[in-house]
Amino acid sequence: QSLLFKRNSFSHESEVRALVVDRHGRAKSGLLPLVIDPHAVIQSVYIDSRATSSMVEIYSRHLSKEINFRGKIGRSTLYDPPSELVVDLPRR
């Protein structure tokens, strides 16, 4: 059941999860091969916001040049601080 729950902080991902039950025993070694076109189902890839700029560049280059990924590639801003933070302190 925990596979069906998504943390609120990741709700922006709009992901789809597929749960497959192998009732006919077709899975070999616990794996069930599925034929999909990743370019048709993956629209964007966001790299961990804690990754260094050089790691983001390496992953981005690999995805676009080696894998020929045509979607959006970028660094996640999930853990970035807000661009403007205002804290109102009570006056005494």
C-alpha positions in Angstrom: 0.0 0.0 0.0 2.9 2.4 0.7 3.6 2.4 -3.1 0.4 4.3 -3.6 1.2 7.2 -1.3 3.2 10.3 -2.4 4.7 12.9 -0.2 3.3 16.4 -0.7 6.7 17.8 -1.3 6.9 15.7 -4.5 3.3 16.3 -5.7 4.6 18.6 -8.5 6.2 15.6 -10.3 2.8 14.4 -11.6 4.2 10.9 -11.9 2.4 7.8 -12.9 3.1 4.6 -11.1 2.3 1.2 -12.6 1.8 -1.8 -10.4 1.9 -5.1 -12.3 0.8 -8.4 -10.8 2.2 -11.4 -12.6 -0.7 -13.8 -12.2 0.5 -16.0 -15.1 4.1 -16.5 -13.9 5.7 -14.8 -16.9 8.3 -13.0 -14.9 11.8 -14.5 -15.1 13.9 -14.2 -12.0 11.4 -11.8 -10.5 11.6 -9.4 -13.5 8.8 -8.8 -16.0 10.1 -7.2 -19.2 8.1 -4.3 -20.5 8.6 -2.7 -23.9 8.2 1.1 -23.7 9.5 4.1 -25.5 11.0 6.2 -22.7 10.9 9.3 -24.9 7.1 8.9 -25.1 6.6 8.7 -21.3 9.4 10.8 -19.8 9.0 14.5 -20.4 11.7 16.0 -18.1 14.6 14.9 -15.9 15.6 17.0 -12.9 18.9 16.3 -11.2 19.3 16.4 -7.4 19.5 20.0 -6.3 22.4 19.1 -4.0 24.5 17.9 -7.0 27.5 20.1 -8.0 27.3 22.2 -11.2 29.8 19.9 -12.8 27.7 16.8 -12.0 24.6 18.5 -13.4 26.6 19.2 -16.6 27.9 15.6 -16.8 24.4 14.1 -16.4 22.8 16.6 -18.7 25.4 16.0 -21.4 25.1 12.2 -21.0 21.3 12.3 -21.3 21.2 14.6 -24.3 24.2 13.2 -26.3 24.5 9.5 -25.3 20.9 8.7 -24.7 19.4 11.3 -27.1 16.9 12.5 -24.5 14.8 15.2 -26.1 12.9 16.4 -23.1 13.8 19.1 -20.5 16.9 18.5 -18.4 17.7 20.7 -15.4 18.7 20.9 -11.8 15.9 20.5 -9.2 15.1 23.5 -7.1 13.2 21.4 -4.5 15.7 22.1 -1.7 16.7 25.7 -2.7 15.9 28.4 -0.2 13.3 30.9 -1.2 14.6 33.7 -3.3 13.2 36.2 -0.8 12.7 35.4 2.8 11.0 38.0 5.1 10.7 37.2 8.8 8.5 39.5 10.9 9.6 39.6 14.5 7.3 40.8 17.2 8.1 44.2 18.7 8.6 44.5 22.4 
